[in-house]
């Protein structure tokens, strides 16, 4: 009897404890519903909104304005702009229509600024309108000045990088790598405008264009005499069956010699460039330091003699 009572007491206490620790049905149901409910998807921004303000607003506005003005632009002018953009490496991925729109906006902005500044010069009548036309023309040609500076800087960078690039090509070809493989190594190990042009040549070759045509297009895009000479030498070597390693070695030596000549020419022009800073900035300071005390003493002496 004592054993039965003990067993029933233990069972009752165990059931009470289990009931107290067991969560209610509503809690369990809530947990199950939360688990089975679909998870909220993270917000994904539209690819168009991920682009910057310039790509979303400014670039389409320039393109629309350029297309409107380009309808009355001669075809030769558009081709000339396209060639210049290629020579500049297509800065900021600007197209022909966008560049024309940039020229129009620059003209309007500069002309609007000049409209408020020109009257303060006291110009009236025909002189006023002539000054307005000149200001508008300056605004229209400002993008051309900027583009020409970009072209010159890019051509200078290509000239400076060409000897080192040819040395890398010579080392790779003499080590047994093919010309295309050597160019690929240069593209992987280097940076700069010349590396970008060589990478573009490789892409054109992969798309089916012949290597000679791709190299010729590179020379026409850059308009760098040293690079055009290198392209002509490579094409001639392929035509005549000459060893490409020897041709690259000769071209590398010639490129280094031309770089040395340009450095000597720049050093020879340095005294002429220093003449104007010396005359207008350094010599006046020297005159003040050297002749200033003497001039003060002469002035004091003249004052004494005058008394």
C-alpha positions as CSV (number, residue, x, y, z in Angstrom):
1,X,0.0,0.0,0.0
2,X,2.8,2.4,0.8
3,X,4.5,1.5,-2.5
4,X,1.3,2.3,-4.4
5,X,0.8,5.6,-2.7
6,X,4.4,6.6,-3.3
7,X,4.2,5.7,-7.0
8,X,0.9,7.7,-7.4
9,X,2.4,10.7,-5.6
10,X,5.5,10.6,-7.8
11,X,3.4,10.4,-11.0
12,X,1.1,13.2,-9.9
13,X,4.1,15.5,-9.1
14,X,5.8,14.6,-12.4
15,X,2.6,15.4,-14.3
16,X,2.3,18.8,-12.5
17,X,5.9,19.7,-13.2
18,X,5.5,18.7,-16.9
19,X,2.3,20.6,-17.2
20,X,3.9,23.7,-15.7
21,X,7.0,23.5,-18.0
22,X,5.1,22.7,-21.1
23,X,4.3,25.8,-23.2
24,X,0.7,26.5,-24.0
25,X,-0.9,25.4,-27.3
26,X,-1.2,29.1,-28.5
27,X,2.6,29.6,-28.0
28,X,3.4,26.5,-29.9
29,X,1.0,27.4,-32.7
30,X,2.5,30.9,-32.9
31,X,6.0,29.4,-33.2
32,X,4.9,27.1,-35.9
33,X,3.2,29.9,-37.8
34,X,6.3,32.0,-37.6
35,X,8.4,29.2,-38.9
36,X,6.1,28.4,-41.8
37,X,5.4,32.1,-42.8
38,X,7.3,33.3,-45.9
39,X,10.4,35.3,-45.1
40,X,10.4,38.9,-46.3
41,X,12.6,39.3,-49.4
42,X,15.4,41.9,-49.0
43,X,14.8,45.1,-51.0
44,X,16.8,45.0,-54.2
45,X,17.4,48.4,-55.9
46,X,16.7,48.5,-59.6
47,X,19.9,48.4,-61.7
48,X,19.0,51.8,-63.3
49,X,18.8,53.4,-59.8
50,X,22.2,51.9,-58.8
51,X,23.9,54.1,-61.4
52,X,25.1,57.6,-60.6
53,X,23.3,60.9,-61.2
54,X,25.5,61.5,-64.2
55,X,24.6,58.2,-65.9
56,X,20.9,58.5,-65.1
57,X,20.3,62.2,-65.8
58,X,23.2,64.1,-67.3
59,X,24.2,61.5,-69.9
60,X,20.7,61.0,-71.4
61,X,20.2,64.8,-71.4
62,X,23.4,65.3,-73.4
63,X,22.6,62.5,-75.7
64,X,19.1,63.9,-76.4
65,X,20.4,67.4,-77.0
66,X,23.2,66.0,-79.2
67,X,20.8,64.0,-81.3
68,X,18.7,67.1,-81.8
69,X,21.6,69.2,-82.9
70,X,23.4,66.3,-84.7
71,X,20.6,66.2,-87.2
72,X,21.9,69.4,-88.7
73,X,25.6,68.6,-88.2
74,X,27.5,67.5,-91.3
75,X,28.5,63.9,-91.4
76,X,32.2,64.8,-91.7
77,X,32.1,66.7,-88.5
78,X,30.6,63.7,-86.6
79,X,33.3,61.4,-88.0
80,X,36.0,63.9,-87.0
81,X,34.6,64.0,-83.4
82,X,34.5,60.2,-83.4
83,X,38.1,60.0,-84.4
84,X,39.1,62.5,-81.7
85,X,37.2,60.6,-79.0
86,X,39.0,57.4,-80.1
87,X,42.3,59.2,-79.9
88,X,41.4,60.4,-76.4
89,X,40.5,56.8,-75.3
90,X,36.7,57.7,-75.1
91,X,37.0,59.6,-71.8
92,X,34.1,58.9,-69.5
93,X,32.6,56.7,-72.3
94,X,31.3,59.8,-74.1
95,X,29.7,59.2,-77.5
96,X,29.4,61.6,-80.4
97,X,25.9,62.7,-79.6
98,X,26.8,63.3,-75.9
99,X,29.9,65.3,-76.9
100,X,27.8,67.5,-79.3
101,X,25.4,68.1,-76.5
102,X,28.2,69.0,-74.1
103,X,29.4,71.6,-76.7
104,X,26.0,73.1,-76.9
105,X,25.5,73.3,-73.1
106,X,29.0,74.8,-72.7
107,X,28.2,77.5,-75.3
108,X,24.9,78.3,-73.5
109,X,26.5,78.5,-70.1
110,X,29.4,80.7,-71.2
111,X,27.2,82.9,-73.3
112,X,24.8,83.4,-70.4
113,X,27.7,84.3,-68.1
114,X,29.0,86.7,-70.8
115,X,25.6,88.3,-71.2
116,X,25.9,89.7,-67.6
117,X,29.7,90.5,-67.8
118,X,29.9,92.2,-71.3
119,X,27.6,95.2,-70.5
120,X,29.9,96.1,-67.6
121,X,32.7,96.7,-70.1
122,X,30.7,99.6,-71.5
123,X,30.2,98.0,-75.0
124,X,27.2,99.1,-77.0
125,X,25.7,98.5,-80.4
126,X,27.7,96.4,-82.8
127,X,30.5,95.9,-80.3
128,X,28.2,94.4,-77.8
129,X,26.8,91.9,-80.2
130,X,30.2,91.1,-81.5
131,X,31.5,90.4,-78.0
132,X,28.5,88.2,-77.4
133,X,29.2,86.2,-80.5
134,X,32.9,85.8,-79.5
135,X,31.9,84.7,-76.0
136,X,29.5,82.1,-77.4
137,X,32.2,80.8,-79.8
138,X,34.6,80.5,-76.9
139,X,32.0,78.4,-75.0
140,X,31.4,76.3,-78.0
141,X,35.1,75.5,-78.4
142,X,35.9,74.9,-74.7
143,X,35.2,71.1,-74.9
144,X,37.4,70.9,-78.0
145,X,40.3,72.5,-76.0
146,X,39.7,70.0,-73.2
147,X,39.6,67.1,-75.6
148,X,42.8,68.1,-77.3
149,X,44.6,68.3,-73.9
150,X,43.3,64.8,-73.1
151,X,44.6,63.5,-76.5
152,X,48.0,65.1,-76.0
153,X,48.4,63.7,-72.5
154,X,47.4,60.2,-73.7
155,X,49.8,60.3,-76.6
156,X,52.6,61.4,-74.3
157,X,51.8,58.6,-71.9
158,X,51.9,56.1,-74.8
159,X,55.3,57.4,-76.0
160,X,56.8,57.1,-72.6
161,X,55.4,53.6,-72.0
162,X,56.3,52.2,-75.4
163,X,60.1,51.4,-74.8
164,X,59.4,49.5,-71.6
165,X,56.5,47.7,-73.2
166,X,58.7,46.6,-76.1
167,X,61.3,45.4,-73.7
168,X,58.7,43.2,-72.0
169,X,57.6,41.9,-75.4
170,X,61.2,41.1,-76.3
171,X,61.8,39.2,-73.1
172,X,58.5,37.2,-73.5
173,X,59.1,36.3,-77.2
174,X,62.7,35.3,-76.7
175,X,61.6,33.1,-73.8
176,X,59.5,31.1,-76.3
177,X,56.1,32.8,-75.9
178,X,54.1,33.7,-79.1
179,X,53.5,37.3,-80.0
180,X,49.8,37.2,-78.9
181,X,50.8,35.5,-75.7
182,X,53.5,38.1,-75.1
183,X,51.0,40.9,-75.6
184,X,48.6,39.1,-73.2
185,X,51.4,39.1,-70.6
186,X,52.0,42.8,-71.1
187,X,48.3,43.5,-70.7
188,X,48.2,41.5,-67.5
189,X,51.3,43.0,-65.9
190,X,51.0,46.7,-67.0
191,X,48.6,49.5,-66.8
192,X,48.0,52.7,-68.8
193,X,46.7,53.8,-72.2
194,X,49.1,51.6,-74.2
195,X,48.1,48.6,-72.2
196,X,44.4,49.4,-72.8
197,X,45.1,49.7,-76.6
198,X,46.9,46.3,-76.6
199,X,44.0,44.8,-74.7
200,X,41.6,46.1,-77.3
201,X,43.8,44.6,-80.1
202,X,43.5,41.2,-78.4
203,X,39.8,41.5,-78.1
204,X,39.4,42.3,-81.8
205,X,41.6,39.3,-82.7
206,X,39.5,37.0,-80.5
207,X,36.4,38.4,-82.3
208,X,37.8,37.3,-85.7
209,X,39.8,40.3,-87.0
210,X,43.2,39.6,-88.3
211,X,46.1,40.7,-86.1
212,X,47.5,43.0,-88.8
213,X,44.2,44.8,-89.2
214,X,43.8,45.1,-85.4
215,X,47.3,46.6,-85.0
216,X,46.7,49.0,-87.9
217,X,43.5,50.2,-86.3
218,X,45.5,50.8,-83.0
219,X,48.0,52.9,-84.9
220,X,45.2,54.9,-86.6
221,X,43.4,55.4,-83.2
222,X,46.4,56.7,-81.3
223,X,48.2,58.7,-84.1
224,X,51.5,58.2,-82.2
225,X,54.4,58.1,-84.7
226,X,56.5,55.6,-82.6
227,X,53.6,53.2,-82.3
228,X,52.7,53.5,-86.0
229,X,56.4,52.6,-86.8
230,X,56.2,49.6,-84.5
231,X,53.0,48.4,-86.1
232,X,54.5,48.7,-89.6
233,X,57.6,46.8,-88.5
234,X,55.5,43.9,-87.1
235,X,53.4,43.7,-90.2
236,X,56.4,43.7,-92.4
237,X,58.0,41.0,-90.4
238,X,54.9,38.8,-90.7
239,X,54.8,39.4,-94.5
240,X,58.5,38.7,-95.1
241,X,58.8,35.9,-92.5
242,X,61.5,37.6,-90.5
243,X,62.0,36.6,-86.8
244,X,59.6,38.6,-84.7
245,X,62.1,38.6,-81.8
246,X,64.7,40.4,-83.8
247,X,62.2,43.0,-85.1
248,X,61.0,43.6,-81.5
249,X,64.6,44.0,-80.3
250,X,65.4,46.6,-83.0
251,X,62.2,48.5,-82.3
252,X,62.9,48.5,-78.6
253,X,66.4,49.9,-79.1
254,X,65.0,52.5,-81.5
255,X,62.3,53.5,-79.0
256,X,64.8,54.0,-76.2
257,X,67.0,56.1,-78.5
258,X,64.0,58.3,-79.4
259,X,63.1,58.7,-75.8
260,X,66.6,59.8,-75.0
261,X,66.5,62.3,-77.9
262,X,63.3,63.8,-76.6
263,X,64.7,64.1,-73.1
264,X,67.8,65.9,-74.5
265,X,65.5,68.2,-76.6
266,X,63.4,69.0,-73.5
267,X,66.6,69.8,-71.6
268,X,67.8,72.1,-74.4
269,X,64.5,74.0,-74.3
270,X,64.7,74.5,-70.5
271,X,66.8,77.7,-70.5
272,X,64.3,79.4,-72.8
273,X,61.4,78.4,-70.6
274,X,63.3,79.7,-67.5
275,X,63.9,83.1,-69.1
276,X,60.5,84.6,-68.4
277,X,60.3,83.5,-64.7
278,X,63.8,84.8,-64.2
279,X,63.1,88.2,-65.8
280,X,59.7,88.8,-64.2
281,X,60.0,87.1,-60.7
282,X,63.6,86.4,-59.7
283,X,65.5,89.4,-61.2
284,X,63.2,92.0,-59.6
285,X,63.7,90.4,-56.2
286,X,67.5,90.3,-56.7
287,X,67.5,94.0,-57.7
288,X,65.5,94.9,-54.6
289,X,67.9,93.0,-52.3
290,X,71.1,94.2,-54.0
291,X,70.3,97.7,-55.0
292,X,67.7,98.5,-52.4
293,X,70.1,99.5,-49.6
294,X,72.3,101.5,-52.0
295,X,69.2,103.4,-53.3
296,X,68.1,104.2,-49.7
297,X,71.6,105.6,-49.0
298,X,71.6,107.6,-52.2
299,X,68.2,109.1,-51.3
300,X,69.5,110.0,-47.8
301,X,72.6,111.6,-49.4
302,X,70.5,113.7,-51.8
303,X,68.4,114.9,-48.9
304,X,71.5,116.0,-47.0
305,X,72.9,117.8,-50.1
306,X,69.6,119.4,-50.7
307,X,69.6,121.0,-47.3
